[in-house]
Amino acid sequence: MNRMGFSVSGVCGLLLAASQACSAGDLNDSADAILAKHFDGEGPGAAVALIVDGEVRAETAIGYADVDQEIAIDSRTLFDLASVSKHFTAFAALTLERQGKLDAEQPVSRYLPDFEDEPSSRDVTVSDLIHHVSGLADYSSDAWEGSDSAFARLTNESHLSWLNEQATEEEPGTVYRYNNSGYALLALLVQRVSGQRFADFVREQLFKPAGMRSARVMDDYKLRFPRQARGYASDEDGEFTSSSSPSSVTGDGNIYASLSDMIAWMRALDSDVVLNKREKDLAWRNGKLDSGEPIEDEDGSGYGYGWVIEDDGVVSHSGSWMGTATYVLRDRRKQISVVVLSNDENAEVSDIAEALADLVD
């Protein structure tokens, strides 16, 4: 097998760009074995990290960021986080709350006067957007009837115009329904309230304090970043084709980050560098419907500020888009964090993440 990536012997010298020391107990052999079950190393692949009590216990990669050019994935490869971007958007809103500029229980129309809220039992609130209980139409669903090129050109501002023309699907606060439009609207709200481009606000308030040196927001589908992975889709026979769906909308996705960036981010969440304890408790607390019932999806999980909430102290989120698949997991009781970033949209990233978490006794 021609395995592209990093061996155990090379990981301390090449992959640890975040300057952490290799420990005697690092688990790269085991992590490599997990990745080898999912990728043959001759096509797209993944970069992964396992962090325990702030210490990187495994950090490795496999496969190519660009198959044609045979550019290997490494810790500095930029991946489209897809929906893993959502908790950054929610945390941007939390930051504005701390600054006294935003109240999540207030109507969206207070901050976006041009948001045309249909008459209903009550207004759609900022909290409704965060917790996917707004009842709004979703531009990434069948509600979108435009072309692929029009989709690529859609911005957060033009998305609002589109949303204003759509009928709501439920009364706000009554049904949990995962909704990308809610987070696109939330990013626009952050932009309007802060007076900055969403990309600039998250860079200054989140990326920079956390030490995420290469993380970027793609708010123009024509942008390309240095070290950006190309996207692919594999099939059951192990064959793969190029895959992408350009987009200019931010908030629901379109944050690009490397494994080194995400390690820095997970460590920042272990401290109070980005959010304080009260804010993190709120972020990782399940939301509620107007009835008082907790949010519960079809798998029995809840939803907080851009994180899926489990009863056992685990919070996680997946990201899936054409050409990318990502997963982050934090076990708050065991102090375990896992990051899986892949440029194969069909990669079984949740299985990989859970297998990595299981390496810790």
HUDARA-V616352 format. One record per backbone hydrogen bond with DSSP energy under -0.5 kcal/mol. NH is the residue of the N-H (numbers start at 1). CO is the residue of the C=O. E is the energy in kcal/mol with one decimal. If there is no record, write none. Layout:
# HUDARA-V616352
nh=NH co=CO e=E
nh=NH co=CO e=E
This chain:
# HUDARA-V616352
nh=3 co=1 e=-1.3
nh=4 co=2 e=-0.6
nh=6 co=61 e=-1.4
nh=11 co=7 e=-1.4
nh=12 co=8 e=-0.6
nh=14 co=10 e=-2.8
nh=15 co=10 e=-0.6
nh=15 co=11 e=-0.7
nh=16 co=11 e=-1.2
nh=17 co=15 e=-2.3
nh=19 co=16 e=-1.5
nh=26 co=23 e=-1.5
nh=27 co=57 e=-4.4
nh=31 co=27 e=-2.4
nh=32 co=28 e=-3.1
nh=33 co=29 e=-2.0
nh=34 co=30 e=-1.9
nh=35 co=31 e=-2.3
nh=36 co=32 e=-2.4
nh=37 co=33 e=-0.8
nh=37 co=34 e=-0.8
nh=38 co=35 e=-1.6
nh=39 co=35 e=-2.1
nh=46 co=62 e=-1.8
nh=47 co=341 e=-2.4
nh=48 co=60 e=-2.7
nh=49 co=339 e=-2.0
nh=50 co=58 e=-2.7
nh=51 co=337 e=-3.0
nh=52 co=55 e=-2.9
nh=53 co=335 e=-2.6
nh=55 co=52 e=-2.4
nh=57 co=50 e=-2.5
nh=57 co=55 e=-0.8
nh=58 co=50 e=-1.6
nh=60 co=48 e=-1.8
nh=62 co=46 e=-2.4
nh=63 co=4 e=-2.1
nh=64 co=43 e=-2.9
nh=65 co=71 e=-3.2
nh=66 co=71 e=-1.3
nh=70 co=66 e=-0.8
nh=70 co=67 e=-0.6
nh=71 co=66 e=-2.0
nh=72 co=70 e=-0.7
nh=73 co=63 e=-2.4
nh=77 co=74 e=-1.5
nh=78 co=227 e=-2.8
nh=79 co=77 e=-0.5
nh=79 co=257 e=-2.4
nh=81 co=79 e=-0.7
nh=81 co=255 e=-3.0
nh=84 co=81 e=-2.1
nh=85 co=82 e=-2.0
nh=86 co=83 e=-1.8
nh=87 co=84 e=-0.7
nh=88 co=85 e=-1.0
nh=89 co=85 e=-1.5
nh=90 co=86 e=-2.5
nh=91 co=87 e=-2.2
nh=92 co=88 e=-1.9
nh=93 co=89 e=-1.7
nh=94 co=90 e=-2.0
nh=95 co=91 e=-2.1
nh=96 co=92 e=-1.8
nh=97 co=93 e=-1.9
nh=98 co=94 e=-2.3
nh=99 co=95 e=-1.7
nh=100 co=97 e=-1.6
nh=101 co=96 e=-2.6
nh=102 co=96 e=-0.8
nh=106 co=103 e=-2.0
nh=108 co=124 e=-2.9
nh=110 co=107 e=-1.3
nh=111 co=107 e=-0.5
nh=111 co=108 e=-1.5
nh=112 co=108 e=-2.2
nh=115 co=112 e=-2.5
nh=116 co=114 e=-0.7
nh=117 co=115 e=-1.2
nh=126 co=106 e=-2.0
nh=127 co=104 e=-2.7
nh=129 co=125 e=-1.3
nh=130 co=126 e=-2.0
nh=131 co=127 e=-2.3
nh=132 co=128 e=-0.5
nh=132 co=129 e=-1.0
nh=133 co=128 e=-2.4
nh=134 co=128 e=-0.6
nh=139 co=137 e=-0.5
nh=141 co=138 e=-1.8
nh=143 co=138 e=-0.5
nh=144 co=141 e=-1.6
nh=145 co=143 e=-0.5
nh=151 co=147 e=-2.0
nh=152 co=148 e=-2.2
nh=153 co=149 e=-1.6
nh=154 co=150 e=-0.9
nh=154 co=151 e=-0.6
nh=159 co=155 e=-2.5
nh=160 co=156 e=-1.4
nh=161 co=157 e=-1.5
nh=162 co=158 e=-2.3
nh=163 co=159 e=-2.9
nh=164 co=160 e=-2.3
nh=165 co=161 e=-0.7
nh=165 co=162 e=-1.1
nh=166 co=163 e=-1.6
nh=169 co=135 e=-3.7
nh=170 co=135 e=-1.3
nh=173 co=133 e=-3.3
nh=174 co=171 e=-1.4
nh=177 co=132 e=-2.7
nh=177 co=175 e=-0.6
nh=183 co=179 e=-0.8
nh=184 co=180 e=-1.9
nh=185 co=181 e=-2.5
nh=186 co=182 e=-1.7
nh=187 co=183 e=-2.1
nh=188 co=184 e=-1.7
nh=189 co=185 e=-2.2
nh=190 co=186 e=-2.5
nh=191 co=187 e=-2.2
nh=192 co=188 e=-2.7
nh=193 co=189 e=-2.9
nh=194 co=190 e=-2.3
nh=195 co=191 e=-1.7
nh=196 co=191 e=-0.7
nh=201 co=197 e=-2.5
nh=202 co=198 e=-2.4
nh=203 co=199 e=-1.5
nh=204 co=200 e=-2.4
nh=205 co=201 e=-2.8
nh=206 co=202 e=-1.9
nh=207 co=202 e=-2.7
nh=208 co=203 e=-3.0
nh=210 co=206 e=-1.7
nh=211 co=207 e=-0.9
nh=211 co=208 e=-0.9
nh=212 co=207 e=-2.7
nh=213 co=211 e=-1.5
nh=216 co=256 e=-2.6
nh=218 co=254 e=-3.0
nh=219 co=217 e=-1.0
nh=223 co=220 e=-2.4
nh=228 co=225 e=-1.7
nh=229 co=78 e=-3.0
nh=230 co=65 e=-2.8
nh=232 co=343 e=-1.9
nh=233 co=241 e=-2.5
nh=235 co=239 e=-2.4
nh=238 co=235 e=-1.9
nh=241 co=233 e=-2.1
nh=243 co=231 e=-2.3
nh=245 co=322 e=-0.5
nh=248 co=154 e=-0.7
nh=251 co=253 e=-1.0
nh=256 co=216 e=-3.2
nh=256 co=254 e=-0.5
nh=257 co=79 e=-2.0
nh=260 co=75 e=-2.2
nh=262 co=258 e=-2.2
nh=263 co=259 e=-2.3
nh=264 co=260 e=-2.1
nh=265 co=261 e=-2.2
nh=266 co=262 e=-2.5
nh=267 co=263 e=-2.1
nh=268 co=264 e=-2.0
nh=269 co=265 e=-2.0
nh=270 co=266 e=-0.9
nh=271 co=267 e=-0.7
nh=271 co=268 e=-0.8
nh=273 co=268 e=-0.7
nh=274 co=268 e=-0.6
nh=280 co=276 e=-2.4
nh=281 co=277 e=-2.5
nh=282 co=278 e=-1.9
nh=283 co=279 e=-2.6
nh=284 co=280 e=-2.1
nh=285 co=282 e=-1.5
nh=287 co=303 e=-2.0
nh=289 co=293 e=-3.0
nh=290 co=173 e=-3.0
nh=292 co=289 e=-2.0
nh=295 co=287 e=-2.6
nh=297 co=301 e=-2.8
nh=300 co=297 e=-1.9
nh=302 co=309 e=-2.9
nh=304 co=307 e=-3.0
nh=305 co=283 e=-2.5
nh=306 co=130 e=-0.5
nh=306 co=304 e=-1.7
nh=308 co=316 e=-3.5
nh=309 co=302 e=-1.8
nh=310 co=308 e=-0.5
nh=310 co=314 e=-2.3
nh=313 co=310 e=-0.9
nh=315 co=330 e=-2.6
nh=316 co=308 e=-1.8
nh=317 co=328 e=-2.0
nh=319 co=326 e=-2.6
nh=321 co=324 e=-2.0
nh=324 co=321 e=-2.3
nh=325 co=342 e=-1.9
nh=326 co=319 e=-2.7
nh=327 co=340 e=-2.3
nh=328 co=317 e=-2.3
nh=329 co=338 e=-2.2
nh=330 co=315 e=-3.1
nh=331 co=336 e=-3.0
nh=332 co=313 e=-2.3
nh=332 co=330 e=-0.9
nh=335 co=331 e=-1.2
nh=336 co=331 e=-1.8
nh=337 co=51 e=-2.8
nh=338 co=329 e=-2.8
nh=339 co=49 e=-2.2
nh=340 co=327 e=-2.6
nh=341 co=47 e=-2.4
nh=342 co=325 e=-2.1
nh=343 co=45 e=-1.3
nh=345 co=232 e=-2.7
nh=345 co=343 e=-0.5
nh=347 co=344 e=-2.2
nh=349 co=347 e=-1.9
nh=352 co=348 e=-2.0
nh=353 co=349 e=-2.5
nh=354 co=350 e=-2.5
nh=355 co=351 e=-2.1
nh=356 co=352 e=-2.3
nh=357 co=353 e=-2.5
nh=358 co=354 e=-1.9
nh=359 co=356 e=-1.4
nh=360 co=357 e=-1.4
nh=361 co=359 e=-0.5
